[in-house]
Amino acid sequence: MNININDIKNGMTVIIDGNLCLIQEFQHVKPGKGSAFVRIKLKNLRTGSLVEQTFNTNIKITRAHVDKTSVQYLYASGDNLVFMNNDTYEQIEVPKSLLGNDIDFVKEGIDIAIDFYEGEIIGITLPEKIEYTVVETTPAVKGNTATNAQKDAKIETGKTIKVPLFINEGEKILVTPSDGKYAGRA
């Protein structure tokens, strides 16, 4: 389906120059002289590369239809992660390389969405916040009460994140996978 370049939104999947791309940011620019244009920051979903392109406002681009399938993470198998389709109970293997930094936040039993484009797996979408157990952290030092002071904590997936000083080992916390930051106690 072709859409006008002025109708794009962040998070939209489009085909530009034969490449499947995700629009991460866009900006409509109306200079004092000359015609208006749109500057778009794109992520190529097959290669993971980021590019910035400029387009005239009168062109049309092709919108790609991406299907999202709800799955549950089961286990790792070699270079793949195995997920189960929540509707059909079919198992789907996804290469670890496709997950990028998101792999640090995938834990057993978590529900995520796998993105398909014409039957090809192009990525995953993690929940906005995920609950983890803190498996390792240093105890808070008495008297260290600086505003917003933080310490390192290792969560159950092995990823180390910054948490407030009052968080202890064994506590359940919420983490925002998009930026890898502490979001509160669970």
For each residue, the residues with C-beta under 8 A, 3 or more apart:
1: 62 63 65
2: 60 61 62 63
3: 7 8 60 61 62 63
4: 7 60
5: 8 38 55 56 57 58 59 60 61
6: 28 38 57
7: 3 4
8: 3 5 12 14 23 26 38 40 61
9: 12 23
10: 23 24 25 26
11: 22 23
12: 8 9 22 23 63
13: 20 21 22 23 45 63 64 65 66 117
14: 8 21 23 42 61 62 63 64
15: 18 19 20 21 61 62 63 64
16: 19 21 42 53 61
17:
18: 15
19: 15 16 44 46
20: 13 15 44 45 46 64 117 122
21: 13 14 15 16 42 43 44 45
22: 11 12 13 42 43 45
23: 8 9 10 11 12 13 14 26 40 41 42
24: 10 41 42 43 50
25: 10 40 41
26: 8 10 23 38 39 40 41
27: 38 39 40
28: 6 36 37 38 57
29: 36 37 38 39
30: 36
31: 34 36 37
32:
33:
34: 31
35: 56 57
36: 28 29 30 31 57
37: 28 29 31 54 55 56 57
38: 5 6 8 26 27 28 29 54 55 56 57
39: 26 27 29 52 53 54
40: 8 23 25 26 27 52 53 54 55
41: 23 24 25 26 50 51 52
42: 14 16 21 22 23 24 50 51 52 53
43: 21 22 24 48 49 50
44: 19 20 21 47 48 49 50 51
45: 13 20 21 22 48 117 122 123
46: 19 20 122
47: 44
48: 43 44 45 100
49: 43 44
50: 24 41 42 43 44
51: 41 42 44
52: 39 40 41 42
53: 16 39 40 42
54: 37 38 39 40
55: 5 37 38 40 59 61
56: 5 35 37 38 59
57: 5 6 28 35 36 37 38
58: 5
59: 5 55 56
60: 2 3 4 5
61: 2 3 5 8 14 15 16 55
62: 1 2 3 14 15
63: 1 2 3 12 13 14 15
64: 13 14 15 20 117
65: 1 13 117
66: 13 115 116 117 122
67: 115 116 117
68: 113 114 115 116 125
69: 85 87 92 113 114 116
70: 85 86 87 111 112 113
71: 83 84 85 86 92 111 112 113 114
72: 83 84 86 109 110 111 112
73: 81 82 83 106 107 108 109 110 112
74: 82 83 84 91 108
75: 81 82 108
76: 80 81 82 96
77: 80 81 82 93
78:
79: 95 96 97
80: 76 77 93 94 95 96
81: 73 75 76 77 93 94 96 99 103 106
82: 73 74 75 76 77 91 92 93
83: 71 72 73 74 91 92 93 94 112 114
84: 71 72 74 89 90 91 92
85: 69 70 71 88 89 90 91 92
86: 70 71 72 89 111
87: 69 70
88: 85
89: 84 85 86
90: 84 85
91: 74 82 83 84 85
92: 69 71 82 83 84 85 114 121
93: 77 80 81 82 83
94: 80 81 83 98 99 114 121 124
95: 79 80 98
96: 76 79 80 81 99 103
97: 79 100
98: 94 95 121 122 123 124
99: 81 94 96 102 103 106 123 124
100: 48 97 103
101: 104 180
102: 99 105 106 124 126 177
103: 81 96 99 100 106
104: 101 157 158 159 180
105: 102 126 130 157 159 175 177 180
106: 73 81 99 102 103 110 112 124 126 157
107: 73 110 130 132 156 157
108: 73 74 75
109: 72 73
110: 72 73 106 107 126 127 130
111: 70 71 72 86 127
112: 70 71 72 73 83 106 124 125 126 127
113: 68 69 70 71 124 125
114: 68 69 71 83 92 94 121 123 124 125
115: 66 67 68 121 122 123 124 125
116: 66 67 68 69 119 120 121 122
117: 13 20 45 64 65 66 67 120 122
118:
119: 116
120: 116 117
121: 92 94 98 114 115 116
122: 20 45 46 66 98 115 116 117
123: 45 98 99 114 115
124: 94 98 99 102 106 112 113 114 115
125: 68 112 113 114 115
126: 102 105 106 110 112 130 177 178
127: 110 111 112 130 177
128: 176 178
129: 174 175 176 177 183
130: 105 107 110 126 127 174 175 177
131: 172 173 174 186
132: 107 155 156 157 172 173 174 175
133: 155 156 170 171 172 173
134: 137 153 154 155 163 167 168 169 170 171 172 173
135: 154 155 156 169
136: 153 154 169
137: 134 151 152 153 154 163 167 168 169
138: 151 152
139: 168
140: 144 151 165 166 168
141: 144 165
142:
143:
144: 140 141 149 165
145: 149 165
146: 149
147:
148: 164
149: 144 145 146 164 165
150: 162 163 164 165 182
151: 137 138 140 162 163 164 165 167
152: 137 138 160 161 162 163
153: 134 136 137 160 161 162 163 167 173
154: 134 135 136 137 158 159 160
155: 132 133 134 135 158 159 160 161 173 175
156: 107 132 133 135
157: 104 105 106 107 132
158: 104 154 155
159: 104 105 154 155 180
160: 152 153 154 155
161: 152 153 155 175 180 181 182
162: 150 151 152 153 181 182
163: 134 137 150 151 152 153 167 173 182
164: 148 149 150 151 167 182
165: 140 141 144 145 149 150 151
166: 140
167: 134 137 151 153 163 164 171 173 182 185
168: 134 137 139 140 171
169: 134 135 136 137
170: 133 134
171: 133 134 167 168 185
172: 131 132 133 134 185 186
173: 131 132 133 134 153 155 163 167 182 183 184 185 186
174: 129 130 131 132 182 183 184 185 186
175: 105 129 130 132 155 161 180 181 182 183
176: 128 129 179 180 181 183
177: 102 105 126 127 129 130 180
178: 126 128
179: 176
180: 101 104 105 159 161 175 176 177
181: 161 162 175 176
182: 150 161 162 163 164 167 173 174 175
183: 129 173 174 175 176
184: 173 174
185: 167 171 172 173 174
186: 131 172 173 174
